Structures are given as structure tokens and as C-alpha cells.
């Protein structure tokens, strides 16, 4: 008995000594470590790393840039079942302890003593917040003590809900997803409020090991973890038996949702990214900035469709170029997974699917697709696929399937949704490219922009980077320079052969009209809507190359892009589509200079505006009436300067309307609008096709061509290759809008003239037409018929080399 008392006394003192020693050791660590610990109060103002997000003007998400996908939420936005799932999985005594769980720490200490390693850290949610925000991820004794002391400080500084909110927003959950909202979108394409219990517990199982329990990497293991959490929730009384059973029986439905945007505008997003990073540096990727563009989502979607349809229609007109590849019989008959892997690696637009031809009959083919299913193609689904011979020639229309595809061919398919099934048609990725830029003439805001057929296949932005010859699309600016120097719509220029001799040229230059014909003395109005090349050359010569270039510089064109010779009249300058669109916007707004701009404003993570655009804006009264219309965050309005006489612009506008009603742009009459004007454009050998058109509210330019300039084909003029794209887009852009005509300025007069001479018509002239003039330049009646070309303007059939080059 005495021995037992002595042993008990000894053990008691030994235990007390251990406790005192542990306390002394803990106190020593506390005194040693706490002076170097960060202040937990910082968490109240912490800024989570959040990617840069790009939005349209109407708040549609276009893109996000940054390594970490994160969408911070507030604790009151989190469903209770999702909170319970994390507490059950990570820290079921979260609302009871003061930052540390003694049982968990003792378990970790026993593991450390017995094995020399910390296998389970016994970390509470608060300790995980301390580690994630302030500490490294190394598994050391010192770091664990720092974690403990920081957790105690955090509990003293923040409420439980504040701690939980930080945790749920900070935690890494795999697939670049940081925080529960980003995870819900990454795995299920939902917001957290839309998740069911099975999905919530699947996400709650990820913090323990985001790679090991990732449902995309190992669905079986992830389900085991999910079901364990459901069991813990049932054990803790957080859910009912029925809820537990239903969620446990739910299959794993997670698939990767790669941050799919609400609006496809990749070229615009990349332009915005470059501009924002130039303003704010690399911090733009982590500071949670939101950038709002001038892009209108409805117009952008219309532009996307128009470019896609126009380029695919061009491509089909020129025939089927054949299968992408031919697989041998051994591979066709082999492992289906090998075929699937091969097909999935092919670079195709998102709208297309790769397929392997397995069998063919006269009128049908069985295709094995990249998702492992089989579909059928009929002869109707590939009737368009005449064999490509060259850009100007195709073979006969196919009569049976094997005229186009055979077993082993790798092809591209496009799905079309029918009433109760999906129909597949043969397609191919166009090699031709295009661009569309649509601008608001009053201030240069870019409403829609497409820089190519598919951004994922080519990031090259042809709308802003491709310098191409605009051809006749440039003629309106040549005419405008002439109108400013005294020409009128009725001025006669001789449309006759002309030869330019120069010892520096191997052969003489003999420009022609596209028709190859000559039409004699022609009024400028008619010459423009019929796009007469020889008239444009003579007009430039009479105006003067130097005078014309000086005028063009006022319109915003770069002097380095403008050739100092008469080829300028035919659009030989190399100009980006966005600059051409800006030039047409100047005509549409009545002669004011505006600069195309895309970035409207940038907000910080708290919604404060840190950048606001102040575009040049066309206004007649830039005082009270205009300023009152500006949003409250805009502090100033910059009036757009006038760079062309409004009467001259009015004359040109009228002439360009005739391009639609009488000339090369007649196809656009299908829009049934009397307020639109525009101009086609085609370069030598049809290497570039253009159409630019507008009313006073919207100006749009379309370009079509190959990146490596080669002919589009001898019949592929601007009216055929580019105008249909413009027309499809503008049909949507103008739908439901009132006609927007240019107001006639003072100083414009209307006269009846003889269409043959351009002179005032006699009362008896039944062929007389009405023409408009600047008042001081209206023609005066003459006693005799004038020469075809006024004596004040000399247009010989030969021009000296120094005037040409």
C-alpha cells in the first residue's frame, strides 16, 4: 500500500512536471515567436488575389486573366448546407473552440513523438486561415507553433463568420479554383446557391488533397471522400437520413467548366488586357480589377455570326479540300480510345467535331466521332463538297458519298439541331480570314470587333494589326479631298485610257476599270457609285497628290502608309481595317475626328472607378445639354474637332448612298433602309475584299482575304465576299432602330442638271436630274455646251513620271 502511494505521488509529480515543462516550453516559444508574427488585424483589410475580368458594356463576362480563378463571396451568400459540409469535413468544433483544438493537437503531438513526423496536423479552420494567409506550407515544428499563436490572435480579432468567409474564399480546391464560388463554377458550371447536397459535399472534400480527391482526376476516390463527409454530417445531426441517402446515391456529375464566357469577344478581350496591363502592370492579374468595354453583346454576337457565316460560305463556294488525314487499317480496327485520343488532339474551332469515316455506301457514311459516338452522314449533308481544283475552279457536284470521303478519312463535322435530333454535316475549317469593326460615329466607341475566323486557332488580330490595301474602299477619301478643293458631284472627268511611262518601271502602267471598258466623260457621283478607276486617278491628279495626302492626314491616316503616287487613287495604301472604319465614322458623323476606343472604365475590387475613358465626342452644344446626359462618374466631355466641311461631307454622304441604290453595293438594298451609305472595295487580283457602310449612328467595315495575300478568286469582289458579312451584321444592328439620316446643313442648294454635261438643264430637258451643290459652287447656265472637262482642270491621257511617282 505504501509503495502504491509513493508510486502515485511520483506519477502525479511527474505529470505535473510535464505539464509545467510543456507550459514553460510553450511560453518560451510564445515569447520568442510572437514579436515576429504578422498582425492578425491585417485580415480585416486583406485583398484576395482575384483575376482581371473583362465585361461588355451590358455586363456580359467576356474573359478573365490571371493564374487564380476566384470569385469572392460574403458569408451570407453561402448556403448553410455548404457551411456544414466544410465544418463536418475540416473542423466540427469550429464554433466551440478559440482557434485551436486541443484533442487534434495532442493527436498530432503523439504522431510526432512516435514517428518523428507530423502526419495529421490537427489544424482547425482558423489555423488553416493563419497558414494560408501568413505562413508557408512546409511541415515543421516551428511553423506549427506560429500557426497556433496566429490562430489565437485571429480569433481575438475576427468573428467566427469573418474567419469562415476568409477561409471559404481563400482555400485552394483544384483546377485553378480558389474559393468555393470558383470551384462551383469550375466543376459544375453553377453558382454556389445552385449546388445540391451531393455537389456541396464533393467540393467540401477537396481541401484535404485537391489532386487526390479531385472528381475529374479520380471520381471513385472523390466519391468515397464525399460519402464520408455525408456520413459525418448525418452523425453530427446536420442532415436527415433521407438527405443522406439521396445524396449518397447521386452519381458523380462533375465535369470541367473552363470559365466559359457569357460572350465570345476574344480579340477585344486581348486588346483590353494589353491596355490594362500597360496601365497597372502585372498587379492587374491579381488585384481583382473589372474592366468594362464599349462592346455591345448583341452586336458582338451578330458580328461573330456574320464573320463565321461569310467566311464559311466563301470557303464552300471554292470546294472541298479533302480529308484532314487518312488513317491506316490497323489503327481503324484497333483500340477505340487510341482513335478518340487522336481525334481530340486535332485543332478545330469549338463549333466543329472531328470524326473518322468507318463505312460508306452510295448515299450514307458511318462516322466515329471524338466523343466515342457514331453518327451518320447522308449525301445531302455533303452536296456542297465539290472537289477543290484551284481558287477559280471546282469539280462536279458529288453524286455518291465516295466521291467525297472513304473509309479511314479524318473529317470535320458541324452539328445542326433538328426538332428531336442532331443532324451532322460535313465541313472544313476555312483558310480565308476576315475582320469586322463596328464603331459609334459620335464618339468612336467600338460596338463590335472580330479579328479573324477563330481566336483559338490564331490570335492575330486582323482588325487592328493587318495592314491591307483597301482598294476602291479608299476612294471616298480621295473624292472628299477633291470636293473640299472645289469639285462637285456634277464635275465631269474623262473615263478614257491612260498610260503612265517611267524609265524606273519595267513596263508602262495602264490602269483599267474592273469591267475593262471606258465610258468617256463621267460625273463624279456616277463615277463613285460605279467605282470607276480611271476617273479616280484623273481626279487625284487634278487635286494633286500632295494636297490630297495633306487632307488624308487630317482624317487620321498615317503618312507612312500613304504612297506618294497616283496608285493612291486605287487604294494602294496599306491600312488596318480599324483605321478605315474610323475614317468612315468621320463621314458618318458629319466630319468630326473621333478615335476608336474599346476600354470604357476600370474598377478596383471594391467597385471604385480607377480609370474612366474621356473620348472625343461629337456635339453641337457641349455645355448643359450634353453634360447632363453623362453618367455621374464622367467629369468632362472632350468635343470632337471638325476636320472636314460639313457641306462637303453632306455631298459625299449623298454620293455614297447612291452606291447602295444604284452602284456596286446594290445588294444592301435588301435591308430596305434609305439611310445607309457605303462603298465596296477590291484590290488587284482580288487579294482583298472590303465593304464599309454606315448611317449616322453606326459605321462598320468588313475585310476578307488570306493572311498571305493571294487571290480570293476572279469573281470574289467586295460586293460578293465582304458585303454579305456587312449586310448580315447590319441587319441585326439596325433592327428596330429608326432611320438616321444626315441633316442637311445650310449653304446647300439643289439644281436640275443635264446628266451628260453636269450643267444646268433647260426647262425642256426631259432627261434632267437633280443634283446638290455647295451654294457658291453651283454651276451657272452657259450659252453653249462646255467641253467634257472644264478648262480649269487638265486631264491628259499621259502624265509625267514626276507627277506619278
Residue, then its C-alpha position, 0 to 999 in steps of 0.5 A: x500500500x505504501x509503495x502504491x502511494x509513493x508510486x502515485x505521488x511520483x506519477x502525479x509529480x511527474x505529470x505535473x512536471x510535464x505539464x509545467x515543462x510543456x507550459x514553460x516550453x510553450x511560453x518560451x516559444x510564445x515569447x520568442x515567436x510572437x514579436x515576429x508574427x504578422x498582425x492578425x488585424x491585417x485580415x480585416x483589410x486583406x485583398x484576395x488575389x482575384x483575376x482581371x475580368x473583362x465585361x461588355x458594356x451590358x455586363x456580359x463576362x467576356x474573359x478573365x486573366x490571371x493564374x487564380x480563378x476566384x470569385x469572392x463571396x460574403x458569408x451570407x451568400x453561402x448556403x448553410x448546407x455548404x457551411x456544414x459540409x466544410x465544418x463536418x469535413x475540416x473542423x466540427x468544433x469550429x464554433x466551440x473552440x478559440x482557434x485551436x483544438x486541443x484533442x487534434x493537437x495532442x493527436x498530432x503531438x503523439x504522431x510526432x513523438x512516435x514517428x518523428x513526423x507530423x502526419x495529421x496536423x490537427x489544424x482547425x479552420x482558423x489555423x488553416x486561415x493563419x497558414x494560408x494567409x501568413x505562413x508557408x506550407x512546409x511541415x515543421x515544428x516551428x511553423x506549427x507553433x506560429x500557426x497556433x499563436x496566429x490562430x489565437x490572435x485571429x480569433x481575438x480579432x475576427x468573428x467566427x463568420x469573418x474567419x469562415x468567409x476568409x477561409x471559404x474564399x481563400x482555400x485552394x480546391x483544384x483546377x485553378x479554383x480558389x474559393x468555393x464560388x470558383x470551384x462551383x463554377x469550375x466543376x459544375x458550371x453553377x453558382x454556389x446557391x445552385x449546388x445540391x447536397x451531393x455537389x456541396x459535399x464533393x467540393x467540401x472534400x477537396x481541401x484535404x488533397x485537391x489532386x487526390x480527391x479531385x472528381x475529374x482526376x479520380x471520381x471513385x476516390x472523390x466519391x468515397x471522400x464525399x460519402x464520408x463527409x455525408x456520413x459525418x454530417x448525418x452523425x453530427x445531426x446536420x442532415x436527415x437520413x433521407x438527405x443522406x441517402x439521396x445524396x449518397x446515391x447521386x452519381x458523380x456529375x462533375x465535369x470541367x467548366x473552363x470559365x466559359x464566357x457569357x460572350x465570345x469577344x476574344x480579340x477585344x478581350x486581348x486588346x483590353x488586357x494589353x491596355x490594362x496591363x500597360x496601365x497597372x502592370x502585372x498587379x492587374x492579374x491579381x488585384x481583382x480589377x473589372x474592366x468594362x468595354x464599349x462592346x455591345x453583346x448583341x452586336x458582338x454576337x451578330x458580328x461573330x455570326x456574320x464573320x463565321x457565316x461569310x467566311x464559311x460560305x466563301x470557303x464552300x463556294x471554292x470546294x472541298x479540300x479533302x480529308x484532314x488525314x487518312x488513317x491506316x487499317x490497323x489503327x481503324x480496327x484497333x483500340x477505340x480510345x487510341x482513335x478518340x485520343x487522336x481525334x481530340x488532339x486535332x485543332x478545330x474551332x469549338x463549333x466543329x467535331x472531328x470524326x473518322x469515316x468507318x463505312x460508306x455506301x452510295x448515299x450514307x457514311x458511318x462516322x466515329x466521332x471524338x466523343x466515342x459516338x457514331x453518327x451518320x452522314x447522308x449525301x445531302x449533308x455533303x452536296x456542297x463538297x465539290x472537289x477543290x481544283x484551284x481558287x477559280x475552279x471546282x469539280x462536279x457536284x458529288x453524286x455518291x458519298x465516295x466521291x467525297x470521303x472513304x473509309x479511314x478519312x479524318x473529317x470535320x463535322x458541324x452539328x445542326x439541331x433538328x426538332x428531336x435530333x442532331x443532324x451532322x454535316x460535313x465541313x472544313x475549317x476555312x483558310x480565308x480570314x476576315x475582320x469586322x469593326x463596328x464603331x459609334x460615329x459620335x464618339x468612336x466607341x467600338x460596338x463590335x470587333x472580330x479579328x479573324x475566323x477563330x481566336x483559338x486557332x490564331x490570335x492575330x488580330x486582323x482588325x487592328x494589326x493587318x495592314x491591307x490595301x483597301x482598294x476602291x474602299x479608299x476612294x471616298x477619301x480621295x473624292x472628299x479631298x477633291x470636293x473640299x478643293x472645289x469639285x462637285x458631284x456634277x464635275x465631269x472627268x474623262x473615263x478614257x485610257x491612260x498610260x503612265x511611262x517611267x524609265x524606273x518601271x519595267x513596263x508602262x502602267x495602264x490602269x483599267x476599270x474592273x469591267x475593262x471598258x471606258x465610258x468617256x466623260x463621267x460625273x463624279x457621283x456616277x463615277x463613285x457609285x460605279x467605282x470607276x478607276x480611271x476617273x479616280x486617278x484623273x481626279x487625284x491628279x487634278x487635286x494633286x497628290x500632295x494636297x490630297x495626302x495633306x487632307x488624308x492626314x487630317x482624317x487620321x491616316x498615317x503618312x507612312x502608309x500613304x504612297x506618294x503616287x497616283x496608285x493612291x487613287x486605287x487604294x494602294x495604301x496599306x491600312x488596318x481595317x480599324x483605321x478605315x472604319x474610323x475614317x468612315x465614322x468621320x463621314x458618318x458623323x458629319x466630319x468630326x475626328x473621333x478615335x476608336x476606343x474599346x476600354x470604357x472604365x476600370x474598377x478596383x475590387x471594391x467597385x471604385x472607378x480607377x480609370x474612366x475613358x474621356x473620348x472625343x465626342x461629337x456635339x453641337x452644344x457641349x455645355x448643359x445639354x450634353x453634360x447632363x446626359x453623362x453618367x455621374x462618374x464622367x467629369x468632362x466631355x472632350x468635343x470632337x474637332x471638325x476636320x472636314x466641311x460639313x457641306x462637303x461631307x453632306x455631298x459625299x454622304x449623298x454620293x455614297x448612298x447612291x452606291x447602295x441604290x444604284x452602284x456596286x453595293x446594290x445588294x444592301x438594298x435588301x435591308x430596305x433602309x434609305x439611310x445607309x451609305x457605303x462603298x465596296x472595295x477590291x484590290x488587284x487580283x482580288x487579294x482583298x475584299x472590303x465593304x464599309x457602310x454606315x448611317x449616322x449612328x453606326x459605321x462598320x467595315x468588313x475585310x476578307x482575304x488570306x493572311x498571305x495575300x493571294x487571290x480570293x478568286x476572279x469573281x470574289x469582289x467586295x460586293x460578293x465576299x465582304x458585303x454579305x458579312x456587312x449586310x448580315x451584321x447590319x441587319x441585326x444592328x439596325x433592327x428596330x432602330x429608326x432611320x438616321x439620316x444626315x441633316x442637311x446643313x445650310x449653304x446647300x442648294x439643289x439644281x436640275x442638271x443635264x446628266x451628260x454635261x453636269x450643267x444646268x438643264x433647260x426647262x425642256x430637258x426631259x432627261x434632267x436630274x437633280x443634283x446638290x451643290x455647295x451654294x457658291x459652287x453651283x454651276x451657272x447656265x452657259x450659252x453653249x455646251x462646255x467641253x467634257x472637262x472644264x478648262x480649269x482642270x487638265x486631264x491628259x491621257x499621259x502624265x509625267x513620271x514626276x507627277x506619278x511617282 
